[in-house]
Amino acid sequence: MSVAAYAQARSRTLLLAHEVAKIAAFVRRDFLVALSYRGAFAMDVVNLAIQAATFWFIGKMVDPATLPSYGGSRATYMEFAAIGMVLSLVIALLLERVATAVRQEQMIGTFESLLATPTAAATIQVGSAAFDLLYVPIRAAVFLLIIAVGFGLDFDANGVLPAFAVLLAFVPFVWGLGLLSAAAMVTFRRGGGGVMIGATILALLSGAYFPIDLLPGWLQAIASVNPIAIAIDGVRQALLGGDGWAGLDPEVLLLVPMAAVSLTAGVFAFRLGLARERRNGTLGLY
C-alpha cells in the first residue's frame, strides 16, 4: 500500500470513529432526558398491566379451538395475545419516536444547528433514534417477562435468543417506515399521517390479537407477506413452539430483505427531504 493510500484509509477510519462517537453522544443525551421522566416509564408499566388484565378476561370468552398450535401444543389466548401486544407496543413506539425525532429537533431549535456542524446526515438519522432502537426492544423483553410471571404464562426459555434475533431483523423495517414519516414531516411539517395510516393497516392485518385464519381469504394472502405478521408469528414460534431455532419458519428470512428495502427507502426519502428544504431555506420552519 502506498503512503497516500495508507493516509487516505487512516483518514477515513478516523472520520468513521468521530461519527460513531457522535452517535454515542446522541444516546447519552436521550438517556438523560428519558431518565428525567421516570413517571412516563411507570405509566407505561401501568398501561401494559391494564391491557394484559383486559386480554386475560377476554381470553375467558375465546374458544381455545380457534387458536393456532405451536410445537404441537395449542397456545392459550393470553399467551397468543401477550406476544402480539408487546410487539405492537414496540412497533408503535419505534415508529412514533423515529418519525418525531427530527420534528422534536426542529421545535427545540437544534435541527439547523446540527446540520451546520461537520456531522453526516446519516449520523443525525441514526443518532436521533439510536437510544430508542436500543431501549425499546429491551423494554419489550422486560414487559414480556413481567406478563409471563404475572399471569403464569408458559414461554420456552430456548426460544429467547431466536425471538430476539427475529426482533432485531424486524426493527430496521420499522425504522425505515419512521424515516419515511420523518421525511414527510420535514417536507410537509405535519404530513407523516399517511405512513402512520399504512403502518396501522399492516398492524391490523398482523394477527396480533386474533388468528390470521379468521380473516377473509384474500386478506390472509396479504397478511402472509406482511412483515409485522411474519415478525409476530416468528416470535410466537420461538417462545411457544419449544423447538428453538429449528421451530422458525423459513418465511422469517423474508424480514431481512424487507427491512433492507424499507430502510433504504427511508434513508433516500429523508435525504431528498433535507436537500429540498436546504434549497428552499426552510429547514427551521415547523
LOFIKOL-970716 format. One record per residue (C-alpha): residue in three letters; x, y, z. Coordinates in steps of 0.25 Angstrom, whole numbers, plus 5000, padded with zeros to 4 digits. Layout:
BEGIN
<atom><code>ALA</code><X>X</X><Y>Y</Y><Z>Z</Z></atom>
...
***
This chain:
BEGIN
<atom><code>MET</code><X>5000</X><Y>5000</Y><Z>5000</Z></atom>
<atom><code>SER</code><X>5005</X><Y>5014</Y><Z>4996</Z></atom>
<atom><code>VAL</code><X>5007</X><Y>5025</Y><Z>5006</Z></atom>
<atom><code>ALA</code><X>4996</X><Y>5033</Y><Z>5000</Z></atom>
<atom><code>ALA</code><X>4986</X><Y>5021</Y><Z>5000</Z></atom>
<atom><code>TYR</code><X>4990</X><Y>5018</Y><Z>5015</Z></atom>
<atom><code>ALA</code><X>4988</X><Y>5032</Y><Z>5019</Z></atom>
<atom><code>GLN</code><X>4974</X><Y>5032</Y><Z>5012</Z></atom>
<atom><code>ALA</code><X>4970</X><Y>5020</Y><Z>5019</Z></atom>
<atom><code>ARG</code><X>4974</X><Y>5025</Y><Z>5032</Z></atom>
<atom><code>SER</code><X>4967</X><Y>5038</Y><Z>5030</Z></atom>
<atom><code>ARG</code><X>4954</X><Y>5030</Y><Z>5027</Z></atom>
<atom><code>THR</code><X>4956</X><Y>5022</Y><Z>5039</Z></atom>
<atom><code>LEU</code><X>4957</X><Y>5034</Y><Z>5048</Z></atom>
<atom><code>LEU</code><X>4945</X><Y>5040</Y><Z>5041</Z></atom>
<atom><code>LEU</code><X>4937</X><Y>5028</Y><Z>5044</Z></atom>
<atom><code>ALA</code><X>4942</X><Y>5027</Y><Z>5058</Z></atom>
<atom><code>HIS</code><X>4937</X><Y>5042</Y><Z>5060</Z></atom>
<atom><code>GLU</code><X>4924</X><Y>5039</Y><Z>5054</Z></atom>
<atom><code>VAL</code><X>4922</X><Y>5027</Y><Z>5063</Z></atom>
<atom><code>ALA</code><X>4926</X><Y>5036</Y><Z>5076</Z></atom>
<atom><code>LYS</code><X>4915</X><Y>5046</Y><Z>5072</Z></atom>
<atom><code>ILE</code><X>4904</X><Y>5035</Y><Z>5072</Z></atom>
<atom><code>ALA</code><X>4909</X><Y>5031</Y><Z>5086</Z></atom>
<atom><code>ALA</code><X>4907</X><Y>5046</Y><Z>5090</Z></atom>
<atom><code>PHE</code><X>4892</X><Y>5045</Y><Z>5084</Z></atom>
<atom><code>VAL</code><X>4890</X><Y>5032</Y><Z>5092</Z></atom>
<atom><code>ARG</code><X>4895</X><Y>5039</Y><Z>5105</Z></atom>
<atom><code>ARG</code><X>4887</X><Y>5051</Y><Z>5103</Z></atom>
<atom><code>ASP</code><X>4874</X><Y>5043</Y><Z>5100</Z></atom>
<atom><code>PHE</code><X>4877</X><Y>5034</Y><Z>5112</Z></atom>
<atom><code>LEU</code><X>4878</X><Y>5046</Y><Z>5121</Z></atom>
<atom><code>VAL</code><X>4865</X><Y>5052</Y><Z>5116</Z></atom>
<atom><code>ALA</code><X>4858</X><Y>5039</Y><Z>5118</Z></atom>
<atom><code>LEU</code><X>4863</X><Y>5038</Y><Z>5132</Z></atom>
<atom><code>SER</code><X>4857</X><Y>5051</Y><Z>5136</Z></atom>
<atom><code>TYR</code><X>4843</X><Y>5046</Y><Z>5132</Z></atom>
<atom><code>ARG</code><X>4842</X><Y>5034</Y><Z>5141</Z></atom>
<atom><code>GLY</code><X>4827</X><Y>5036</Y><Z>5142</Z></atom>
<atom><code>ALA</code><X>4826</X><Y>5032</Y><Z>5127</Z></atom>
<atom><code>PHE</code><X>4832</X><Y>5019</Y><Z>5129</Z></atom>
<atom><code>ALA</code><X>4823</X><Y>5016</Y><Z>5141</Z></atom>
<atom><code>MET</code><X>4811</X><Y>5019</Y><Z>5133</Z></atom>
<atom><code>ASP</code><X>4816</X><Y>5010</Y><Z>5122</Z></atom>
<atom><code>VAL</code><X>4816</X><Y>4999</Y><Z>5132</Z></atom>
<atom><code>VAL</code><X>4802</X><Y>5002</Y><Z>5138</Z></atom>
<atom><code>ASN</code><X>4797</X><Y>5003</Y><Z>5124</Z></atom>
<atom><code>LEU</code><X>4802</X><Y>4990</Y><Z>5120</Z></atom>
<atom><code>ALA</code><X>4797</X><Y>4983</Y><Z>5132</Z></atom>
<atom><code>ILE</code><X>4783</X><Y>4988</Y><Z>5129</Z></atom>
<atom><code>GLN</code><X>4784</X><Y>4983</Y><Z>5115</Z></atom>
<atom><code>ALA</code><X>4789</X><Y>4970</Y><Z>5120</Z></atom>
<atom><code>ALA</code><X>4778</X><Y>4969</Y><Z>5130</Z></atom>
<atom><code>THR</code><X>4768</X><Y>4972</Y><Z>5119</Z></atom>
<atom><code>PHE</code><X>4773</X><Y>4962</Y><Z>5110</Z></atom>
<atom><code>TRP</code><X>4773</X><Y>4951</Y><Z>5121</Z></atom>
<atom><code>PHE</code><X>4758</X><Y>4953</Y><Z>5123</Z></atom>
<atom><code>ILE</code><X>4755</X><Y>4953</Y><Z>5108</Z></atom>
<atom><code>GLY</code><X>4763</X><Y>4940</Y><Z>5108</Z></atom>
<atom><code>LYS</code><X>4752</X><Y>4934</Y><Z>5117</Z></atom>
<atom><code>MET</code><X>4742</X><Y>4936</Y><Z>5105</Z></atom>
<atom><code>VAL</code><X>4751</X><Y>4931</Y><Z>5094</Z></atom>
<atom><code>ASP</code><X>4749</X><Y>4917</Y><Z>5089</Z></atom>
<atom><code>PRO</code><X>4763</X><Y>4910</Y><Z>5090</Z></atom>
<atom><code>ALA</code><X>4760</X><Y>4902</Y><Z>5078</Z></atom>
<atom><code>THR</code><X>4761</X><Y>4915</Y><Z>5069</Z></atom>
<atom><code>LEU</code><X>4775</X><Y>4917</Y><Z>5074</Z></atom>
<atom><code>PRO</code><X>4787</X><Y>4912</Y><Z>5066</Z></atom>
<atom><code>SER</code><X>4797</X><Y>4902</Y><Z>5071</Z></atom>
<atom><code>TYR</code><X>4812</X><Y>4903</Y><Z>5073</Z></atom>
<atom><code>GLY</code><X>4821</X><Y>4892</Y><Z>5074</Z></atom>
<atom><code>GLY</code><X>4809</X><Y>4882</Y><Z>5075</Z></atom>
<atom><code>SER</code><X>4802</X><Y>4889</Y><Z>5087</Z></atom>
<atom><code>ARG</code><X>4791</X><Y>4899</Y><Z>5086</Z></atom>
<atom><code>ALA</code><X>4794</X><Y>4913</Y><Z>5092</Z></atom>
<atom><code>THR</code><X>4785</X><Y>4920</Y><Z>5101</Z></atom>
<atom><code>TYR</code><X>4779</X><Y>4933</Y><Z>5097</Z></atom>
<atom><code>MET</code><X>4787</X><Y>4940</Y><Z>5107</Z></atom>
<atom><code>GLU</code><X>4800</X><Y>4935</Y><Z>5102</Z></atom>
<atom><code>PHE</code><X>4796</X><Y>4937</Y><Z>5088</Z></atom>
<atom><code>ALA</code><X>4791</X><Y>4952</Y><Z>5091</Z></atom>
<atom><code>ALA</code><X>4803</X><Y>4955</Y><Z>5100</Z></atom>
<atom><code>ILE</code><X>4813</X><Y>4954</Y><Z>5089</Z></atom>
<atom><code>GLY</code><X>4804</X><Y>4962</Y><Z>5080</Z></atom>
<atom><code>MET</code><X>4802</X><Y>4973</Y><Z>5090</Z></atom>
<atom><code>VAL</code><X>4817</X><Y>4974</Y><Z>5093</Z></atom>
<atom><code>LEU</code><X>4821</X><Y>4975</Y><Z>5079</Z></atom>
<atom><code>SER</code><X>4810</X><Y>4984</Y><Z>5075</Z></atom>
<atom><code>LEU</code><X>4816</X><Y>4993</Y><Z>5086</Z></atom>
<atom><code>VAL</code><X>4830</X><Y>4992</Y><Z>5080</Z></atom>
<atom><code>ILE</code><X>4825</X><Y>4996</Y><Z>5066</Z></atom>
<atom><code>ALA</code><X>4816</X><Y>5008</Y><Z>5071</Z></atom>
<atom><code>LEU</code><X>4828</X><Y>5013</Y><Z>5080</Z></atom>
<atom><code>LEU</code><X>4839</X><Y>5012</Y><Z>5070</Z></atom>
<atom><code>LEU</code><X>4830</X><Y>5017</Y><Z>5058</Z></atom>
<atom><code>GLU</code><X>4826</X><Y>5029</Y><Z>5066</Z></atom>
<atom><code>ARG</code><X>4839</X><Y>5033</Y><Z>5072</Z></atom>
<atom><code>VAL</code><X>4847</X><Y>5031</Y><Z>5059</Z></atom>
<atom><code>ALA</code><X>4837</X><Y>5039</Y><Z>5052</Z></atom>
<atom><code>THR</code><X>4836</X><Y>5050</Y><Z>5062</Z></atom>
<atom><code>ALA</code><X>4851</X><Y>5051</Y><Z>5066</Z></atom>
<atom><code>VAL</code><X>4854</X><Y>5061</Y><Z>5055</Z></atom>
<atom><code>ARG</code><X>4842</X><Y>5069</Y><Z>5057</Z></atom>
<atom><code>GLN</code><X>4846</X><Y>5070</Y><Z>5072</Z></atom>
<atom><code>GLU</code><X>4860</X><Y>5075</Y><Z>5068</Z></atom>
<atom><code>GLN</code><X>4852</X><Y>5086</Y><Z>5059</Z></atom>
<atom><code>MET</code><X>4843</X><Y>5090</Y><Z>5070</Z></atom>
<atom><code>ILE</code><X>4854</X><Y>5092</Y><Z>5081</Z></atom>
<atom><code>GLY</code><X>4863</X><Y>5099</Y><Z>5070</Z></atom>
<atom><code>THR</code><X>4874</X><Y>5090</Y><Z>5069</Z></atom>
<atom><code>PHE</code><X>4872</X><Y>5084</Y><Z>5056</Z></atom>
<atom><code>GLU</code><X>4878</X><Y>5094</Y><Z>5047</Z></atom>
<atom><code>SER</code><X>4890</X><Y>5095</Y><Z>5057</Z></atom>
<atom><code>LEU</code><X>4892</X><Y>5080</Y><Z>5056</Z></atom>
<atom><code>LEU</code><X>4893</X><Y>5081</Y><Z>5041</Z></atom>
<atom><code>ALA</code><X>4902</X><Y>5093</Y><Z>5041</Z></atom>
<atom><code>THR</code><X>4912</X><Y>5084</Y><Z>5049</Z></atom>
<atom><code>PRO</code><X>4922</X><Y>5075</Y><Z>5042</Z></atom>
<atom><code>THR</code><X>4913</X><Y>5063</Y><Z>5044</Z></atom>
<atom><code>ALA</code><X>4908</X><Y>5054</Y><Z>5033</Z></atom>
<atom><code>ALA</code><X>4893</X><Y>5053</Y><Z>5031</Z></atom>
<atom><code>ALA</code><X>4893</X><Y>5038</Y><Z>5033</Z></atom>
<atom><code>THR</code><X>4899</X><Y>5041</Y><Z>5047</Z></atom>
<atom><code>ILE</code><X>4888</X><Y>5050</Y><Z>5050</Z></atom>
<atom><code>GLN</code><X>4878</X><Y>5040</Y><Z>5045</Z></atom>
<atom><code>VAL</code><X>4884</X><Y>5029</Y><Z>5053</Z></atom>
<atom><code>GLY</code><X>4887</X><Y>5037</Y><Z>5066</Z></atom>
<atom><code>SER</code><X>4873</X><Y>5043</Y><Z>5067</Z></atom>
<atom><code>ALA</code><X>4867</X><Y>5029</Y><Z>5068</Z></atom>
<atom><code>ALA</code><X>4879</X><Y>5021</Y><Z>5074</Z></atom>
<atom><code>PHE</code><X>4874</X><Y>5021</Y><Z>5088</Z></atom>
<atom><code>ASP</code><X>4860</X><Y>5016</Y><Z>5085</Z></atom>
<atom><code>LEU</code><X>4866</X><Y>5006</Y><Z>5075</Z></atom>
<atom><code>LEU</code><X>4874</X><Y>5000</Y><Z>5087</Z></atom>
<atom><code>TYR</code><X>4864</X><Y>5003</Y><Z>5098</Z></atom>
<atom><code>VAL</code><X>4850</X><Y>4999</Y><Z>5092</Z></atom>
<atom><code>PRO</code><X>4854</X><Y>4984</Y><Z>5089</Z></atom>
<atom><code>ILE</code><X>4860</X><Y>4983</Y><Z>5103</Z></atom>
<atom><code>ARG</code><X>4848</X><Y>4989</Y><Z>5109</Z></atom>
<atom><code>ALA</code><X>4839</X><Y>4980</Y><Z>5101</Z></atom>
<atom><code>ALA</code><X>4846</X><Y>4967</Y><Z>5106</Z></atom>
<atom><code>VAL</code><X>4845</X><Y>4972</Y><Z>5121</Z></atom>
<atom><code>PHE</code><X>4830</X><Y>4975</Y><Z>5119</Z></atom>
<atom><code>LEU</code><X>4828</X><Y>4961</Y><Z>5113</Z></atom>
<atom><code>LEU</code><X>4835</X><Y>4955</Y><Z>5125</Z></atom>
<atom><code>ILE</code><X>4826</X><Y>4963</Y><Z>5135</Z></atom>
<atom><code>ILE</code><X>4814</X><Y>4958</Y><Z>5127</Z></atom>
<atom><code>ALA</code><X>4819</X><Y>4944</Y><Z>5127</Z></atom>
<atom><code>VAL</code><X>4822</X><Y>4944</Y><Z>5142</Z></atom>
<atom><code>GLY</code><X>4809</X><Y>4952</Y><Z>5146</Z></atom>
<atom><code>PHE</code><X>4800</X><Y>4943</Y><Z>5138</Z></atom>
<atom><code>GLY</code><X>4807</X><Y>4930</Y><Z>5139</Z></atom>
<atom><code>LEU</code><X>4809</X><Y>4928</Y><Z>5124</Z></atom>
<atom><code>ASP</code><X>4818</X><Y>4917</Y><Z>5119</Z></atom>
<atom><code>PHE</code><X>4829</X><Y>4923</Y><Z>5110</Z></atom>
<atom><code>ASP</code><X>4840</X><Y>4914</Y><Z>5105</Z></atom>
<atom><code>ALA</code><X>4854</X><Y>4919</Y><Z>5110</Z></atom>
<atom><code>ASN</code><X>4861</X><Y>4912</Y><Z>5098</Z></atom>
<atom><code>GLY</code><X>4853</X><Y>4922</Y><Z>5089</Z></atom>
<atom><code>VAL</code><X>4858</X><Y>4935</Y><Z>5095</Z></atom>
<atom><code>LEU</code><X>4870</X><Y>4936</Y><Z>5086</Z></atom>
<atom><code>PRO</code><X>4862</X><Y>4933</Y><Z>5073</Z></atom>
<atom><code>ALA</code><X>4851</X><Y>4942</Y><Z>5077</Z></atom>
<atom><code>PHE</code><X>4861</X><Y>4953</Y><Z>5080</Z></atom>
<atom><code>ALA</code><X>4868</X><Y>4950</Y><Z>5066</Z></atom>
<atom><code>VAL</code><X>4854</X><Y>4952</Y><Z>5059</Z></atom>
<atom><code>LEU</code><X>4852</X><Y>4965</Y><Z>5066</Z></atom>
<atom><code>LEU</code><X>4866</X><Y>4970</Y><Z>5062</Z></atom>
<atom><code>ALA</code><X>4863</X><Y>4966</Y><Z>5048</Z></atom>
<atom><code>PHE</code><X>4850</X><Y>4974</Y><Z>5049</Z></atom>
<atom><code>VAL</code><X>4854</X><Y>4987</Y><Z>5055</Z></atom>
<atom><code>PRO</code><X>4860</X><Y>4992</Y><Z>5043</Z></atom>
<atom><code>PHE</code><X>4847</X><Y>4991</Y><Z>5035</Z></atom>
<atom><code>VAL</code><X>4840</X><Y>5000</Y><Z>5045</Z></atom>
<atom><code>TRP</code><X>4852</X><Y>5009</Y><Z>5045</Z></atom>
<atom><code>GLY</code><X>4850</X><Y>5011</Y><Z>5030</Z></atom>
<atom><code>LEU</code><X>4836</X><Y>5014</Y><Z>5032</Z></atom>
<atom><code>GLY</code><X>4839</X><Y>5024</Y><Z>5043</Z></atom>
<atom><code>LEU</code><X>4849</X><Y>5031</Y><Z>5033</Z></atom>
<atom><code>LEU</code><X>4839</X><Y>5032</Y><Z>5022</Z></atom>
<atom><code>SER</code><X>4830</X><Y>5038</Y><Z>5032</Z></atom>
<atom><code>ALA</code><X>4841</X><Y>5048</Y><Z>5037</Z></atom>
<atom><code>ALA</code><X>4844</X><Y>5051</Y><Z>5022</Z></atom>
<atom><code>ALA</code><X>4829</X><Y>5055</Y><Z>5020</Z></atom>
<atom><code>MET</code><X>4829</X><Y>5063</Y><Z>5033</Z></atom>
<atom><code>VAL</code><X>4842</X><Y>5071</Y><Z>5029</Z></atom>
<atom><code>THR</code><X>4835</X><Y>5074</Y><Z>5015</Z></atom>
<atom><code>PHE</code><X>4821</X><Y>5076</Y><Z>5019</Z></atom>
<atom><code>ARG</code><X>4822</X><Y>5079</Y><Z>5034</Z></atom>
<atom><code>ARG</code><X>4811</X><Y>5070</Y><Z>5039</Z></atom>
<atom><code>GLY</code><X>4810</X><Y>5061</Y><Z>5027</Z></atom>
<atom><code>GLY</code><X>4814</X><Y>5048</Y><Z>5033</Z></atom>
<atom><code>GLY</code><X>4800</X><Y>5043</Y><Z>5035</Z></atom>
<atom><code>GLY</code><X>4800</X><Y>5035</Y><Z>5022</Z></atom>
<atom><code>VAL</code><X>4811</X><Y>5026</Y><Z>5027</Z></atom>
<atom><code>MET</code><X>4805</X><Y>5024</Y><Z>5040</Z></atom>
<atom><code>ILE</code><X>4792</X><Y>5020</Y><Z>5034</Z></atom>
<atom><code>GLY</code><X>4799</X><Y>5010</Y><Z>5025</Z></atom>
<atom><code>ALA</code><X>4806</X><Y>5004</Y><Z>5038</Z></atom>
<atom><code>THR</code><X>4793</X><Y>5003</Y><Z>5045</Z></atom>
<atom><code>ILE</code><X>4787</X><Y>4995</Y><Z>5033</Z></atom>
<atom><code>LEU</code><X>4799</X><Y>4986</Y><Z>5034</Z></atom>
<atom><code>ALA</code><X>4797</X><Y>4984</Y><Z>5049</Z></atom>
<atom><code>LEU</code><X>4782</X><Y>4981</Y><Z>5047</Z></atom>
<atom><code>LEU</code><X>4786</X><Y>4970</Y><Z>5038</Z></atom>
<atom><code>SER</code><X>4797</X><Y>4965</Y><Z>5046</Z></atom>
<atom><code>GLY</code><X>4789</X><Y>4955</Y><Z>5055</Z></atom>
<atom><code>ALA</code><X>4794</X><Y>4962</Y><Z>5067</Z></atom>
<atom><code>TYR</code><X>4781</X><Y>4960</Y><Z>5075</Z></atom>
<atom><code>PHE</code><X>4773</X><Y>4949</Y><Z>5067</Z></atom>
<atom><code>PRO</code><X>4778</X><Y>4938</Y><Z>5057</Z></atom>
<atom><code>ILE</code><X>4780</X><Y>4942</Y><Z>5043</Z></atom>
<atom><code>ASP</code><X>4772</X><Y>4929</Y><Z>5039</Z></atom>
<atom><code>LEU</code><X>4759</X><Y>4937</Y><Z>5043</Z></atom>
<atom><code>LEU</code><X>4762</X><Y>4947</Y><Z>5032</Z></atom>
<atom><code>PRO</code><X>4755</X><Y>4946</Y><Z>5018</Z></atom>
<atom><code>GLY</code><X>4764</X><Y>4938</Y><Z>5009</Z></atom>
<atom><code>TRP</code><X>4769</X><Y>4950</Y><Z>5001</Z></atom>
<atom><code>LEU</code><X>4773</X><Y>4957</Y><Z>5013</Z></atom>
<atom><code>GLN</code><X>4780</X><Y>4945</Y><Z>5018</Z></atom>
<atom><code>ALA</code><X>4788</X><Y>4945</Y><Z>5005</Z></atom>
<atom><code>ILE</code><X>4792</X><Y>4959</Y><Z>5008</Z></atom>
<atom><code>ALA</code><X>4795</X><Y>4956</Y><Z>5023</Z></atom>
<atom><code>SER</code><X>4805</X><Y>4945</Y><Z>5019</Z></atom>
<atom><code>VAL</code><X>4815</X><Y>4955</Y><Z>5013</Z></atom>
<atom><code>ASN</code><X>4812</X><Y>4965</Y><Z>5024</Z></atom>
<atom><code>PRO</code><X>4826</X><Y>4968</Y><Z>5031</Z></atom>
<atom><code>ILE</code><X>4818</X><Y>4971</Y><Z>5044</Z></atom>
<atom><code>ALA</code><X>4811</X><Y>4958</Y><Z>5043</Z></atom>
<atom><code>ILE</code><X>4823</X><Y>4950</Y><Z>5040</Z></atom>
<atom><code>ALA</code><X>4831</X><Y>4956</Y><Z>5052</Z></atom>
<atom><code>ILE</code><X>4820</X><Y>4954</Y><Z>5062</Z></atom>
<atom><code>ASP</code><X>4818</X><Y>4939</Y><Z>5057</Z></atom>
<atom><code>GLY</code><X>4833</X><Y>4937</Y><Z>5057</Z></atom>
<atom><code>VAL</code><X>4834</X><Y>4941</Y><Z>5072</Z></atom>
<atom><code>ARG</code><X>4822</X><Y>4933</Y><Z>5075</Z></atom>
<atom><code>GLN</code><X>4828</X><Y>4921</Y><Z>5069</Z></atom>
<atom><code>ALA</code><X>4841</X><Y>4923</Y><Z>5077</Z></atom>
<atom><code>LEU</code><X>4834</X><Y>4925</Y><Z>5090</Z></atom>
<atom><code>LEU</code><X>4823</X><Y>4916</Y><Z>5089</Z></atom>
<atom><code>GLY</code><X>4828</X><Y>4905</Y><Z>5080</Z></atom>
<atom><code>GLY</code><X>4839</X><Y>4900</Y><Z>5089</Z></atom>
<atom><code>ASP</code><X>4848</X><Y>4896</Y><Z>5077</Z></atom>
<atom><code>GLY</code><X>4857</X><Y>4908</Y><Z>5078</Z></atom>
<atom><code>TRP</code><X>4864</X><Y>4912</Y><Z>5064</Z></atom>
<atom><code>ALA</code><X>4858</X><Y>4899</Y><Z>5057</Z></atom>
<atom><code>GLY</code><X>4844</X><Y>4904</Y><Z>5060</Z></atom>
<atom><code>LEU</code><X>4845</X><Y>4916</Y><Z>5052</Z></atom>
<atom><code>ASP</code><X>4838</X><Y>4916</Y><Z>5038</Z></atom>
<atom><code>PRO</code><X>4847</X><Y>4920</Y><Z>5026</Z></atom>
<atom><code>GLU</code><X>4838</X><Y>4932</Y><Z>5024</Z></atom>
<atom><code>VAL</code><X>4845</X><Y>4939</Y><Z>5035</Z></atom>
<atom><code>LEU</code><X>4857</X><Y>4941</Y><Z>5026</Z></atom>
<atom><code>LEU</code><X>4848</X><Y>4950</Y><Z>5017</Z></atom>
<atom><code>LEU</code><X>4849</X><Y>4960</Y><Z>5029</Z></atom>
<atom><code>VAL</code><X>4864</X><Y>4963</Y><Z>5024</Z></atom>
<atom><code>PRO</code><X>4861</X><Y>4968</Y><Z>5010</Z></atom>
<atom><code>MET</code><X>4848</X><Y>4975</Y><Z>5014</Z></atom>
<atom><code>ALA</code><X>4856</X><Y>4982</Y><Z>5025</Z></atom>
<atom><code>ALA</code><X>4867</X><Y>4986</Y><Z>5015</Z></atom>
<atom><code>VAL</code><X>4857</X><Y>4991</Y><Z>5005</Z></atom>
<atom><code>SER</code><X>4849</X><Y>4999</Y><Z>5016</Z></atom>
<atom><code>LEU</code><X>4862</X><Y>5005</Y><Z>5022</Z></atom>
<atom><code>THR</code><X>4868</X><Y>5009</Y><Z>5008</Z></atom>
<atom><code>ALA</code><X>4855</X><Y>5015</Y><Z>5004</Z></atom>
<atom><code>GLY</code><X>4854</X><Y>5023</Y><Z>5017</Z></atom>
<atom><code>VAL</code><X>4869</X><Y>5028</Y><Z>5016</Z></atom>
<atom><code>PHE</code><X>4867</X><Y>5032</Y><Z>5002</Z></atom>
<atom><code>ALA</code><X>4854</X><Y>5039</Y><Z>5005</Z></atom>
<atom><code>PHE</code><X>4860</X><Y>5046</Y><Z>5017</Z></atom>
<atom><code>ARG</code><X>4872</X><Y>5051</Y><Z>5009</Z></atom>
<atom><code>LEU</code><X>4863</X><Y>5056</Y><Z>4998</Z></atom>
<atom><code>GLY</code><X>4854</X><Y>5064</Y><Z>5008</Z></atom>
<atom><code>LEU</code><X>4867</X><Y>5070</Y><Z>5014</Z></atom>
<atom><code>ALA</code><X>4872</X><Y>5074</Y><Z>5001</Z></atom>
<atom><code>ARG</code><X>4859</X><Y>5081</Y><Z>4997</Z></atom>
<atom><code>GLU</code><X>4858</X><Y>5089</Y><Z>5010</Z></atom>
<atom><code>ARG</code><X>4872</X><Y>5093</Y><Z>5009</Z></atom>
<atom><code>ARG</code><X>4869</X><Y>5099</Y><Z>4995</Z></atom>
<atom><code>ASN</code><X>4857</X><Y>5106</Y><Z>5000</Z></atom>
<atom><code>GLY</code><X>4864</X><Y>5111</Y><Z>5012</Z></atom>
<atom><code>THR</code><X>4852</X><Y>5105</Y><Z>5021</Z></atom>
<atom><code>LEU</code><X>4859</X><Y>5095</Y><Z>5030</Z></atom>
<atom><code>GLY</code><X>4856</X><Y>5103</Y><Z>5042</Z></atom>
<atom><code>LEU</code><X>4841</X><Y>5104</Y><Z>5039</Z></atom>
<atom><code>TYR</code><X>4831</X><Y>5095</Y><Z>5047</Z></atom>
***
